[in-house]
């Protein structure tokens, strides 16, 4: 299964995430996420493999929850808390 997620952070920054549940082979489950966006890292790219060897293939909804958890962990930007915006930068 493959899917692209376009996530907008509360700050307005955008992150594209490409998901592939069978990253190495069509015969085995190996979930992989590719994150693209300036908010994600200095290079604008980050890769994340997840899941075990049990062959479980997560639903798209479960993947989206994981994506948001990882973005929050890596950026410190919460999807649940309001963002303070500066109207007049110093």
C-alpha positions, -999 to +999 in steps of 0.1 A: +000+000+000+012+034-009-001+069+000+010+105+001-001+126+030+001+164+028+002+177+064-001+214+073+014+222+107-003+247+130+025+272+120+014+270+084+044+250+073+037+221+050+052+186+052+047+159+025+049+124+037+052+094+013+042+061+028+051+027+014+041-004+034+064-027+014+095-006+010+119-034+001+098-060-016+062-066-026+065-100-007+071-086+027+057-058+049+083-032+058+065+001+065+085+032+056+078+069+058+096+097+038+092+132+052+097+162+030+096+198+043+117+225+058+101+220+092+113+184+094+150+188+094+179+210+082+180+191+049+142+190+045+142+152+045+138+125+071+133+087+067+115+065+092+110+027+092+086+012+116+067-020+125+079-054+135+085-087+117+050-099+124+037-089+089+011-065+103+002-038+078-012-007+095-043+011+082-039+045+066-055+061+097-029+044+120-002+057+097-015+093+099-016+091+137+021+080+137+031+107+112+016+134+135+033+119+166+067+119+148+063+155+135+054+166+171+084+148+185+109+160+159+097+196+156+082+204+191+051+217+173+018+203+187-013+198+166-034+201+197-021+233+212-026+268+198+005+284+182+017+319+194+021+341+164+043+372+165+027+401+146+056+424+150+090+405+149+118+420+169 
